[in-house]
Amino acid sequence: MLRLLWQLTRGYRLRPWRSPYLRWRIETYAGLHAEAIGFADFWRFAWRERRALLRYLRWAASRGYRRRPSAIVVPDLR
């Protein structure tokens, strides 16, 4: 599970709220606009949805999710 989290935050480990992939996922899941997600919005979402996020990480890890981060397609958010 931690390995998957490490892969998903590649390039943005010290500032995950700037990750285009995570912003896109939050936008898709919660309906927040990706370009408007900042530090406080990211952590508020992560805390509020912590159970669902942990459930997702466990599920993805159990499915053998091993995609290369470069293979993750992120839409252009501009």
FILODREN-263136 format. One record per residue: x, y, z of N, C-alpha, C in turn; residue in three letters. Coordinates in Angstrom, 3 decimals. Layout:
<rs>
R      n_xx      n_yy      n_zz     ca_xx     ca_yy     ca_zz      c_xx      c_yy      c_zz  rest
R         X         Y         Z         X         Y         Z         X         Y         Z   ALA
...
</rs>
This chain:
<rs>
R      n_xx      n_yy      n_zz     ca_xx     ca_yy     ca_zz      c_xx      c_yy      c_zz  rest
R     0.810    -1.181     0.000     0.000     0.000     0.000     0.866     1.263     0.000   MET
R     1.913     1.279     0.800     2.805     2.435     0.825     3.573     2.580    -0.481   LEU
R     3.875     1.454    -1.096     4.575     1.496    -2.384     3.714     2.187    -3.442   ARG
R     2.450     1.877    -3.452     1.529     2.507    -4.395     1.436     4.004    -4.126   LEU
R     1.300     4.382    -2.880     1.240     5.798    -2.522     2.519     6.513    -2.951   LEU
R     3.657     5.853    -2.770     4.944     6.407    -3.179     4.971     6.625    -4.690   TRP
R     4.438     5.671    -5.450     4.399     5.787    -6.909     3.456     6.901    -7.362   GLN
R     2.310     7.018    -6.732     1.322     8.005    -7.138     1.756     9.441    -6.854   LEU
R     2.651     9.621    -5.899     3.098    10.967    -5.548     4.463    11.310    -6.141   THR
R     4.913    10.535    -7.087     6.221    10.767    -7.697     6.322    12.186    -8.264   ARG
R     7.385    12.854    -7.887     7.619    14.216    -8.338     6.946    15.274    -7.475   GLY
R     6.036    14.853    -6.602     5.287    15.799    -5.767     5.207    15.301    -4.330   TYR
R     6.187    14.563    -3.878     6.106    13.928    -2.558     6.079    14.924    -1.410   ARG
R     6.767    16.029    -1.564     6.767    17.025    -0.491     5.655    18.047    -0.653   LEU
R     4.959    18.018    -1.773     3.847    18.933    -2.030     2.772    18.242    -2.879   ARG
R     2.102    17.239    -2.310     1.138    16.447    -3.079    -0.042    17.249    -3.599   PRO
R    -0.368    18.373    -2.996    -1.485    19.193    -3.462    -1.203    19.818    -4.823   TRP
R     0.041    19.775    -5.307     0.387    20.305    -6.630     0.417    19.232    -7.715   ARG
R     0.249    17.991    -7.337     0.286    16.885    -8.299    -0.920    16.950    -9.243   SER
R    -0.673    17.042   -10.545    -1.801    17.066   -11.497    -2.653    15.796   -11.397   PRO
R    -2.024    14.654   -11.175    -2.772    13.407   -11.065    -3.696    13.421    -9.850   TYR
R    -3.175    13.799    -8.682    -3.996    13.809    -7.474    -5.074    14.881    -7.554   LEU
R    -4.755    16.037    -8.143    -5.760    17.084    -8.311    -6.892    16.597    -9.214   ARG
R    -6.522    15.925   -10.278    -7.516    15.391   -11.203    -8.397    14.361   -10.504   TRP
R    -7.788    13.476    -9.699    -8.563    12.468    -8.976    -9.518    13.122    -7.975   ARG
R    -9.058    14.156    -7.272    -9.913    14.857    -6.315   -11.056    15.551    -7.053   ILE
R   -10.742    16.158    -8.183   -11.783    16.807    -8.981   -12.835    15.800    -9.420   GLU
R   -12.400    14.629    -9.868   -13.314    13.593   -10.320   -14.153    13.050    -9.167   THR
R   -13.538    12.849    -8.018   -14.218    12.230    -6.879   -15.122    13.214    -6.132   TYR
R   -14.605    14.423    -5.886   -15.309    15.354    -5.011   -15.968    16.517    -5.738   ALA
R   -15.627    16.709    -7.008   -16.234    17.798    -7.749   -15.570    19.148    -7.539   GLY
R   -14.458    19.183    -6.821   -13.722    20.429    -6.667   -12.994    20.729    -7.975   LEU
R   -12.823    21.993    -8.304   -12.098    22.343    -9.520   -10.605    22.148    -9.282   HIS
R    -9.967    21.395   -10.150    -8.565    21.012    -9.962    -7.642    22.213    -9.835   ALA
R    -7.856    23.235   -10.645    -6.948    24.381   -10.595    -7.114    25.200    -9.320   GLU
R    -8.212    25.011    -8.609    -8.464    25.758    -7.378    -8.028    24.998    -6.126   ALA
R    -7.561    23.768    -6.264    -7.168    22.975    -5.098    -5.804    23.439    -4.605   ILE
R    -5.778    23.896    -3.384    -4.537    24.347    -2.763    -4.185    23.477    -1.575   GLY
R    -3.247    23.942    -0.799    -2.758    23.215     0.365    -3.891    22.847     1.323   PHE
R    -4.654    23.849     1.746    -5.718    23.614     2.723    -6.817    22.722     2.156   ALA
R    -7.189    22.968     0.903    -8.239    22.149     0.275    -7.810    20.692     0.178   ASP
R    -6.563    20.452    -0.204    -6.052    19.091    -0.344    -6.101    18.357     0.987   PHE
R    -5.571    18.972     2.039    -5.515    18.293     3.334    -6.887    18.156     3.963   TRP
R    -7.772    19.125     3.724    -9.144    19.007     4.211    -9.827    17.804     3.558   ARG
R    -9.650    17.671     2.240   -10.220    16.532     1.512    -9.619    15.221     2.009   PHE
R    -8.279    15.181     2.139    -7.611    13.952     2.573    -8.083    13.531     3.963   ALA
R    -8.280    14.489     4.861    -8.732    14.147     6.203   -10.184    13.683     6.192   TRP
R   -11.027    14.397     5.460   -12.452    14.057     5.400   -12.687    12.699     4.750   ARG
R   -11.899    12.370     3.745   -12.084    11.131     2.987   -11.018    10.082     3.305   GLU
R   -10.400    10.170     4.467    -9.285     9.281     4.804    -9.669     7.802     4.746   ARG
R   -10.851     7.460     5.185   -11.262     6.045     5.140   -11.410     5.562     3.709   ARG
R   -12.035     6.365     2.874   -12.202     5.990     1.466   -10.844     5.917     0.766   ALA
R    -9.928     6.827     1.098    -8.599     6.806     0.490    -7.823     5.560     0.908   LEU
R    -7.892     5.208     2.174    -7.221     3.990     2.636    -7.831     2.745     1.994   LEU
R    -9.146     2.732     1.870    -9.820     1.609     1.220    -9.366     1.491    -0.239   ARG
R    -9.256     2.629    -0.932    -8.783     2.619    -2.318    -7.342     2.106    -2.403   TYR
R    -6.469     2.583    -1.527    -5.073     2.142    -1.557    -4.953     0.648    -1.279   LEU
R    -5.736     0.152    -0.329    -5.715    -1.294    -0.057    -6.204    -2.081    -1.259   ARG
R    -7.299    -1.611    -1.867    -7.847    -2.288    -3.038    -6.842    -2.295    -4.188   TRP
R    -6.270    -1.148    -4.485    -5.326    -1.057    -5.603    -4.087    -1.908    -5.342   ALA
R    -3.606    -1.916    -4.101    -2.442    -2.734    -3.759    -2.770    -4.215    -3.881   ALA
R    -3.968    -4.617    -3.493    -4.339    -6.026    -3.588    -4.510    -6.477    -5.035   SER
R    -4.813    -5.551    -5.924    -4.985    -5.864    -7.340    -3.645    -5.902    -8.072   ARG
R    -2.571    -5.645    -7.348    -1.258    -5.676    -7.972    -0.999    -4.458    -8.828   GLY
R    -1.548    -3.320    -8.432    -1.379    -2.083    -9.176     0.096    -1.706    -9.164   TYR
R     0.746    -1.829   -10.315     2.187    -1.564   -10.417     2.512    -0.728   -11.644   ARG
R     1.635     0.154   -12.019     1.893     0.974   -13.196     3.021     1.944   -12.936   ARG
R     3.767     2.212   -13.976     4.791     3.239   -13.886     4.087     4.595   -13.813   ARG
R     4.539     5.513   -12.972     3.903     6.825   -12.896     3.872     7.542   -14.242   PRO
R     4.857     7.283   -15.094     4.858     7.923   -16.409     3.745     7.370   -17.283   SER
R     3.196     6.206   -16.928     2.128     5.605   -17.720     0.748     6.106   -17.296   ALA
R     0.692     6.845   -16.199    -0.580     7.378   -15.730    -0.933     8.586   -16.589   ILE
R    -2.089     8.553   -17.189    -2.521     9.625   -18.069    -3.255    10.666   -17.250   VAL
R    -2.774    11.899   -17.323    -3.384    13.003   -16.605    -3.835    14.026   -17.638   VAL
R    -5.102    14.417   -17.593    -5.559    15.423   -18.548    -4.903    16.767   -18.297   PRO
R    -4.783    17.560   -19.332    -4.223    18.906   -19.215    -5.224    19.770   -18.469   ASP
R    -4.831    20.350   -17.349    -5.760    21.082   -16.499    -5.756    22.575   -16.775   LEU
R    -5.097    22.993   -17.823    -5.057    24.442   -18.125    -6.291    24.910   -18.807   ARG
</rs>
